[in-house]
Amino acid sequence: MESGALELLEMLYTMVTEAWGVPLGNEKCIIERDTVLNILDEIKAQLPVELAEAKRLVFAKDEFISNAKREADSIRRVAEEQARRIVDDQEIVRIARSRSNELVSTAENKSRELQRAANEYVDDALRRTEEAVTKALEEVRQSRIRFRGAAGAQRTPRSGNAPDDDYFRQ
């Protein structure tokens, strides 16, 4: 008989339940001693093997669960680290945007200030140029007046060869 221990126990159970009862002995029955002993010997022989297999399966199950827990912990740690990096990246992006906005605002302010300063400088340069040109024009006018005065004093009436006065007034 090469049956598993559970099958052998089931055979014993069937033998006892189907065995003939003993007269006047409610809970007693007759079974073949040799058959029962053979079945019990097989059970005894198979139990260590099946118990060892059961222990191996329990150990394998425990090892599998332990490995699964380690893997789950590793996956969780990686996911948490990734989430932290994403949050950090988002924080860095937020800070960079804020800093960028500050720099753009500062650059715009400096640009406006430089434009204002350049406008003031050009306006001042044009004013000084206008003043210098006005002064130079005034000096030219004064020089013309002096020239006319000097030219008029040296002028002697001549016939037809006198310079035209309108020419000098221009």
C-alpha positions as CSV (number, residue, x, y, z in Angstrom):
1,M,0.0,0.0,0.0
2,E,1.6,3.3,-1.2
3,S,-1.1,5.7,-0.1
4,G,-0.7,9.0,1.7
5,A,-1.1,9.2,5.5
6,L,-4.5,11.0,5.1
7,E,-5.8,8.2,2.8
8,L,-4.6,5.6,5.2
9,L,-6.3,7.3,8.1
10,E,-9.5,7.6,6.0
11,M,-9.3,3.8,5.3
12,L,-9.0,3.2,9.1
13,Y,-12.0,5.4,9.7
14,T,-14.0,3.5,7.1
15,M,-13.0,0.2,8.5
16,V,-14.1,1.2,12.0
17,T,-17.4,2.7,10.9
18,E,-18.3,-0.3,8.8
19,A,-17.1,-2.9,11.2
20,W,-19.6,-5.3,12.8
21,G,-20.6,-4.4,16.3
22,V,-20.0,-6.7,19.2
23,P,-23.2,-8.1,20.8
24,L,-24.0,-6.3,24.0
25,G,-21.1,-3.9,23.4
26,N,-22.6,-0.7,22.0
27,E,-19.3,1.0,21.2
28,K,-17.2,-2.0,20.3
29,C,-16.6,-3.6,17.0
30,I,-14.6,-6.3,15.3
31,I,-11.9,-5.4,12.8
32,E,-8.9,-7.3,11.3
33,R,-6.0,-6.7,13.6
34,D,-3.3,-7.4,10.9
35,T,-4.9,-5.1,8.4
36,V,-5.2,-2.3,11.0
37,L,-1.6,-2.8,12.2
38,N,-0.3,-2.8,8.6
39,I,-2.2,0.5,7.9
40,L,-0.8,2.0,11.2
41,D,2.7,0.9,10.2
42,E,2.4,2.6,6.9
43,I,1.1,5.7,8.6
44,K,4.0,5.7,11.0
45,A,6.4,5.3,8.0
46,Q,4.8,8.1,6.0
47,L,4.2,10.6,8.7
48,P,7.9,11.7,9.1
49,V,8.2,12.1,5.4
50,E,4.9,14.0,5.1
51,L,5.7,16.0,8.3
52,A,9.1,16.9,6.8
53,E,7.4,17.9,3.6
54,A,4.8,20.0,5.5
55,K,7.6,21.6,7.5
56,R,9.5,22.3,4.2
57,L,6.3,23.8,2.7
58,V,5.7,25.9,5.8
59,F,9.3,27.1,5.8
60,A,9.1,27.8,2.0
61,K,5.9,29.7,2.6
62,D,7.5,31.7,5.4
63,E,10.5,32.4,3.3
64,F,8.3,33.4,0.4
65,I,6.3,35.8,2.6
66,S,9.5,37.2,4.1
67,N,10.9,37.8,0.6
68,A,7.6,39.3,-0.5
69,K,7.7,41.6,2.5
70,R,11.3,42.6,1.8
71,E,10.5,43.3,-1.8
72,A,7.4,45.3,-0.8
73,D,9.4,47.3,1.7
74,S,12.1,47.9,-1.0
75,I,9.4,49.0,-3.5
76,R,7.8,51.2,-0.9
77,R,11.2,52.8,-0.1
78,V,12.0,53.4,-3.7
79,A,8.5,54.9,-4.3
80,E,8.9,57.1,-1.2
81,E,12.3,58.3,-2.4
82,Q,10.9,58.9,-5.9
83,A,8.0,60.9,-4.3
84,R,10.5,62.9,-2.2
85,R,12.6,63.6,-5.3
86,I,9.5,64.7,-7.2
87,V,8.4,66.9,-4.4
88,D,12.0,68.3,-4.1
89,D,12.0,68.8,-7.9
90,Q,8.7,70.6,-7.7
91,E,10.1,72.7,-4.8
92,I,13.2,73.5,-6.8
93,V,11.1,74.4,-9.8
94,R,8.9,76.7,-7.6
95,I,12.0,78.3,-6.1
96,A,13.6,78.7,-9.5
97,R,10.4,80.3,-10.9
98,S,10.2,82.6,-8.0
99,R,13.9,83.5,-8.4
100,S,13.4,83.9,-12.1
101,N,10.5,86.2,-11.6
102,E,12.6,88.3,-9.1
103,L,15.5,88.5,-11.6
104,V,13.2,89.5,-14.5
105,S,11.6,92.1,-12.3
106,T,15.0,93.4,-11.2
107,A,16.2,93.4,-14.8
108,E,13.1,95.3,-16.0
109,N,13.5,97.9,-13.2
110,K,17.2,98.3,-14.1
111,S,16.3,98.6,-17.8
112,R,13.8,101.3,-17.0
113,E,16.3,103.1,-14.8
114,L,19.0,102.9,-17.5
115,Q,16.5,104.1,-20.1
116,R,15.6,107.0,-17.9
117,A,19.2,107.8,-17.3
118,A,20.1,107.5,-21.0
119,N,17.1,109.8,-21.8
120,E,18.3,112.4,-19.2
121,Y,21.9,112.2,-20.5
122,V,20.8,112.6,-24.2
123,D,18.5,115.4,-23.2
124,D,21.3,117.1,-21.2
125,A,23.7,116.6,-24.1
126,L,21.2,118.1,-26.6
127,R,20.5,121.0,-24.2
128,R,24.3,121.8,-23.9
129,T,24.7,121.4,-27.6
130,E,21.8,123.8,-28.2
131,E,23.3,126.2,-25.7
132,A,26.7,126.0,-27.4
133,V,25.2,126.4,-30.9
134,T,23.1,129.3,-29.6
135,K,26.2,130.9,-28.1
136,A,28.2,130.2,-31.3
137,L,25.3,131.7,-33.4
138,E,25.3,134.8,-31.1
139,E,29.1,135.1,-31.5
140,V,28.7,134.8,-35.3
141,R,26.1,137.5,-35.3
142,Q,28.3,139.8,-33.1
143,S,31.2,139.1,-35.4
144,R,29.1,140.1,-38.4
145,I,28.0,143.2,-36.7
146,R,31.6,144.1,-35.9
147,F,32.6,143.2,-39.4
148,R,29.9,145.4,-40.9
149,G,31.0,148.2,-38.6
150,A,34.6,147.8,-39.6
151,A,33.7,147.4,-43.2
152,G,31.5,150.4,-43.1
153,A,34.2,152.6,-41.7
154,Q,36.7,151.6,-44.4
155,R,34.2,152.0,-47.2
156,T,34.7,154.8,-49.5
157,P,32.0,155.6,-52.1
158,R,33.0,154.2,-55.4
159,S,31.0,154.1,-58.4
160,G,29.3,150.8,-59.1
161,N,31.9,148.6,-57.4
162,A,30.6,148.8,-53.8
163,P,29.5,145.6,-52.1
164,D,25.8,145.2,-51.7
165,D,24.7,145.9,-48.1
166,D,22.0,143.4,-48.3
167,Y,24.6,140.7,-48.8
168,F,26.1,141.3,-45.4
169,R,22.8,141.5,-43.6
170,Q,21.8,138.0,-44.4
